[in-house]
Amino acid sequence: MIIQRVVLNSRPGKNGVPVAENFQIEAVPLPDKITDGQVRARTLYLSVDPYMRCRMNEDTGSDYLLPWQLSEVADGGGIGVVEESKHANFAKGDIVTSFNWPWQTKIILDGRLLQKLEPQLVDGHLSYFLGAAGITGLTSFLGIKEKGHVTVGDNQTMVVSGAAGACGSLAGQMNQNSHIVLCGQISQYNKDVPYPPPLPPAVEEIQKARNITRERFLVLNYMDKQEASILQLCQWIKEGKLKVKETVVKGLENIGGAFQSMMTGGNIGKQIVLISE
């Protein structure tokens, strides 16, 4: 069986701007048989996200992110439909997802890397599981809930600095004694600076004068709250209380261009790549 996959063709450099040509599509064989514990699936949707910029470097700068290797297939969040299974938890026709989904038209993965999805939770909008009902929704929801210092009845104001992005379009924070939840910062991802990036002296003076605190948030530290939070997000989506924005590009061959566009503000909401219907 011949499939298509996308590999990392070149690195943009720590201070470089990524372009579509950093990725390359190629045709490769996929084994006809799977072994015990494995699942073969057809890819439906892939996600491109700002954190992937770090994976394009030889050193990601983060202990929880591994770099992509040159000439090797890239991977990230993905959704597909099971075509064959030798894992007890999955059957043909199941919709599954993984954080380690290879950028391929079809994949073979260890079933332990997969999670079964329930399409009815999002009224059949499967791509939402990569956005509002997935890791970006969790980041927005738990970031505000756990770190937002929200007090009922206090008439607080919330400002989102990246309000057109995948997380920012779902979330909401700058006055005296206010609090900044720092999660991501896409404008700094093409610069070789530490995270969180140092503040300009003038901004640091404002922060001190107004008693503004700044605190990092990493959603991976709150995965024990994942299941309940996803159910809450899905409920809000079905009730129309949470409005979902997506930018969808079709075709695996266009995933490099979709990544380049997302990194330069070409998306509104979550950037999704539709691989097959």
C-alpha positions as CSV (number, residue, x, y, z in Angstrom):
1,M,0.0,0.0,0.0
2,I,1.4,3.4,-1.1
3,I,0.6,6.4,1.1
4,Q,1.6,10.0,1.2
5,R,3.5,11.5,4.1
6,V,5.1,14.9,5.0
7,V,8.7,15.1,6.3
8,L,10.8,17.9,7.7
9,N,12.9,18.9,4.7
10,S,14.9,21.7,6.3
11,R,15.1,23.8,9.5
12,P,14.4,27.5,9.4
13,G,17.1,28.2,12.0
14,K,16.4,29.4,15.5
15,N,15.8,33.0,14.4
16,G,14.3,32.2,11.0
17,V,10.8,32.4,9.7
18,P,9.4,29.0,8.7
19,V,8.2,28.5,5.2
20,A,6.2,25.8,3.4
21,E,9.4,24.6,1.7
22,N,10.7,23.4,5.1
23,F,8.3,20.5,4.6
24,Q,8.2,18.0,1.8
25,I,5.6,15.5,0.7
26,E,6.6,12.0,-0.5
27,A,5.1,8.7,-1.4
28,V,6.1,5.7,0.8
29,P,4.8,2.1,1.3
30,L,2.8,1.2,4.4
31,P,2.9,-2.4,5.7
32,D,-0.1,-4.5,4.6
33,K,-0.3,-6.3,7.9
34,I,-0.5,-5.0,11.5
35,T,0.7,-6.7,14.6
36,D,-1.0,-7.4,17.9
37,G,-1.8,-4.1,19.7
38,Q,-1.6,-2.0,16.6
39,V,-4.3,0.0,14.7
40,R,-4.4,1.1,11.1
41,A,-6.4,4.2,10.4
42,R,-7.2,6.6,7.6
43,T,-6.4,10.2,8.5
44,L,-9.3,12.7,8.5
45,Y,-7.9,15.8,10.1
46,L,-4.5,17.1,11.2
47,S,-3.7,20.1,13.4
48,V,-0.9,22.6,12.9
49,D,-0.1,24.6,16.0
50,P,2.4,27.3,17.1
51,Y,4.3,25.0,19.5
52,M,5.4,23.0,16.4
53,R,7.8,25.9,15.6
54,C,9.9,24.8,18.5
55,R,10.0,21.2,17.1
56,M,11.6,22.5,13.9
57,N,14.7,23.4,15.8
58,E,17.5,20.9,16.7
59,D,16.8,21.8,20.4
60,T,13.2,22.6,21.2
61,G,14.1,24.5,24.4
62,S,11.5,22.5,26.3
63,D,11.8,19.2,28.2
64,Y,8.3,18.1,27.1
65,L,8.8,18.6,23.4
66,L,11.0,16.5,21.1
67,P,12.5,18.0,17.9
68,W,11.4,16.7,14.5
69,Q,14.2,15.0,12.7
70,L,15.3,15.9,9.1
71,S,13.8,13.6,6.5
72,E,11.5,12.0,9.1
73,V,7.7,12.3,9.2
74,A,6.3,15.2,11.2
75,D,3.6,14.5,13.7
76,G,1.1,16.2,16.0
77,G,-2.6,16.2,16.8
78,G,-4.7,14.2,14.5
79,I,-8.0,12.4,14.0
80,G,-8.8,9.4,11.9
81,V,-11.1,6.4,11.3
82,V,-10.0,2.9,12.2
83,E,-9.7,0.6,9.1
84,E,-8.2,-2.4,10.9
85,S,-7.5,-3.1,14.6
86,K,-5.6,-5.7,16.6
87,H,-6.2,-3.8,19.8
88,A,-9.0,-4.8,22.2
89,N,-10.2,-1.2,22.7
90,F,-10.8,-0.3,19.0
91,A,-12.9,-1.7,16.2
92,K,-13.2,-0.9,12.5
93,G,-15.1,2.4,12.0
94,D,-14.1,3.9,15.4
95,I,-13.1,7.5,15.3
96,V,-9.7,8.0,17.1
97,T,-7.3,10.7,18.0
98,S,-3.7,11.1,19.2
99,F,-1.2,13.8,20.1
100,N,1.4,11.7,18.1
101,W,-0.4,11.4,14.8
102,P,2.0,11.2,11.8
103,W,1.4,13.6,9.0
104,Q,0.4,10.7,6.6
105,T,-2.8,9.8,4.7
106,K,-2.9,6.5,6.5
107,I,-1.1,5.5,9.7
108,I,-0.3,2.4,11.8
109,L,0.0,3.2,15.5
110,D,0.3,1.4,18.8
111,G,-3.2,1.4,20.2
112,R,-1.9,2.8,23.5
113,L,-1.2,6.1,21.7
114,L,-4.9,6.4,20.6
115,Q,-8.0,7.6,22.3
116,K,-11.5,6.8,21.1
117,L,-13.8,9.8,20.3
118,E,-17.6,10.1,20.5
119,P,-18.7,12.2,17.5
120,Q,-22.1,13.0,19.1
121,L,-20.4,15.1,21.8
122,V,-19.7,17.7,19.1
123,D,-22.7,17.0,16.8
124,G,-20.4,15.3,14.3
125,H,-18.0,18.2,14.0
126,L,-14.9,16.0,14.4
127,S,-12.3,18.7,13.8
128,Y,-13.5,20.4,17.0
129,F,-11.7,17.6,19.0
130,L,-8.5,19.2,17.7
131,G,-9.6,22.7,18.8
132,A,-12.4,23.9,21.0
133,A,-13.1,20.3,22.4
134,G,-9.4,19.4,22.5
135,I,-6.1,20.6,23.8
136,T,-6.7,24.3,22.8
137,G,-10.1,24.3,24.5
138,L,-8.5,22.7,27.5
139,T,-5.8,25.3,27.5
140,S,-8.3,28.2,27.4
141,F,-10.7,26.7,29.9
142,L,-8.2,25.5,32.5
143,G,-5.9,28.5,32.0
144,I,-8.7,30.8,33.0
145,K,-10.2,28.5,35.7
146,E,-6.9,27.6,37.4
147,K,-4.8,30.7,36.9
148,G,-7.2,33.5,36.0
149,H,-7.9,34.6,39.6
150,V,-11.6,35.1,38.6
151,T,-13.8,36.3,41.4
152,V,-17.6,36.1,41.2
153,G,-19.2,39.5,41.4
154,D,-16.0,41.5,41.2
155,N,-16.8,43.1,37.8
156,Q,-13.4,42.1,36.4
157,T,-12.2,42.8,32.9
158,M,-10.6,40.1,30.7
159,V,-8.4,40.9,27.7
160,V,-6.9,38.3,25.3
161,S,-3.8,39.5,23.5
162,G,-4.0,36.7,20.8
163,A,-7.7,36.8,20.3
164,A,-7.7,35.5,16.8
165,G,-5.8,32.4,17.5
166,A,-6.9,28.9,18.5
167,C,-6.7,29.5,22.2
168,G,-7.3,33.2,22.3
169,S,-10.5,33.0,20.3
170,L,-11.9,30.8,23.1
171,A,-10.5,32.5,26.2
172,G,-10.6,35.9,27.7
173,Q,-7.5,39.3,31.0
174,M,-4.9,44.9,32.4
175,N,-5.5,47.2,35.3
176,Q,-4.1,48.0,38.7
177,N,-3.4,44.8,40.7
178,S,-4.2,42.7,37.7
179,H,-2.9,39.3,36.7
180,I,-1.4,38.0,33.4
181,V,-1.7,34.3,32.5
182,L,1.2,33.6,30.1
183,C,0.6,30.7,27.8
184,G,2.3,30.7,24.4
185,Q,3.6,33.9,22.7
186,I,3.7,33.2,19.0
187,S,5.2,36.5,18.1
188,Q,8.4,35.4,19.9
189,Y,8.7,31.8,18.5
190,N,11.1,32.8,15.6
191,K,13.5,34.3,18.1
192,D,16.2,32.6,20.1
193,V,15.2,33.9,23.4
194,P,14.3,32.2,26.7
195,Y,10.7,31.5,27.6
196,P,9.0,33.4,29.0
197,P,10.7,36.2,26.9
198,P,12.2,39.1,29.0
199,L,10.0,42.2,29.2
200,P,11.2,45.5,27.7
201,P,12.3,47.8,30.6
202,A,9.4,50.2,30.0
203,V,6.9,47.4,30.3
204,E,8.6,46.0,33.3
205,E,8.3,49.4,35.0
206,I,4.6,49.5,34.3
207,Q,4.2,46.0,35.7
208,K,5.9,46.9,38.9
209,A,4.1,50.3,39.3
210,R,0.7,48.8,38.8
211,N,1.4,45.6,40.9
212,I,0.7,43.4,37.9
213,T,1.6,39.7,38.3
214,R,2.7,37.4,35.5
215,E,2.4,33.6,35.8
216,R,3.1,30.8,33.3
217,F,0.4,28.2,32.5
218,L,1.1,24.8,31.0
219,V,-2.0,22.7,30.3
220,L,-0.1,19.4,30.5
221,N,0.2,20.0,34.3
222,Y,-3.6,19.7,34.6
223,M,-4.4,16.6,32.5
224,D,-6.1,15.0,35.5
225,K,-8.9,17.5,34.8
226,Q,-9.1,16.7,31.1
227,E,-12.1,14.4,30.9
228,A,-14.5,16.6,32.9
229,S,-13.3,19.7,31.2
230,I,-13.8,18.3,27.7
231,L,-17.3,17.2,28.6
232,Q,-18.0,20.8,29.8
233,L,-16.6,22.3,26.6
234,C,-18.7,19.9,24.5
235,Q,-21.8,20.8,26.4
236,W,-21.2,24.6,25.8
237,I,-20.6,23.9,22.1
238,K,-23.8,22.0,21.7
239,E,-25.7,24.6,23.6
240,G,-24.3,27.4,21.4
241,K,-22.6,29.1,24.4
242,L,-19.1,28.5,23.0
243,K,-18.6,29.8,19.5
244,V,-16.1,27.9,17.4
245,K,-13.9,29.5,14.8
246,E,-11.9,27.4,12.3
247,T,-9.7,27.9,9.3
248,V,-9.7,24.7,7.1
249,V,-7.2,23.9,4.4
250,K,-7.7,20.8,2.2
251,G,-5.0,18.3,1.3
252,L,-1.9,16.9,2.9
253,E,0.2,18.5,0.2
254,N,-0.9,21.9,1.6
255,I,0.0,21.3,5.3
256,G,3.3,23.2,5.0
257,G,1.5,26.2,3.6
258,A,-1.1,26.0,6.3
259,F,1.7,26.0,8.9
260,Q,3.4,29.0,7.3
261,S,0.1,30.9,7.2
262,M,-0.8,30.1,10.8
263,M,2.6,31.4,12.0
264,T,2.0,34.7,10.2
265,G,-1.6,35.3,11.3
266,G,-3.4,33.8,8.3
267,N,-5.9,31.9,10.5
268,I,-9.0,32.8,12.5
269,G,-9.4,30.3,15.3
270,K,-8.0,26.9,14.9
271,Q,-5.9,26.0,11.9
272,I,-7.1,22.6,10.6
273,V,-6.0,20.5,7.6
274,L,-8.6,18.2,6.1
275,I,-6.9,15.1,4.8
276,S,-9.9,13.0,3.8
277,E,-13.7,13.0,4.2
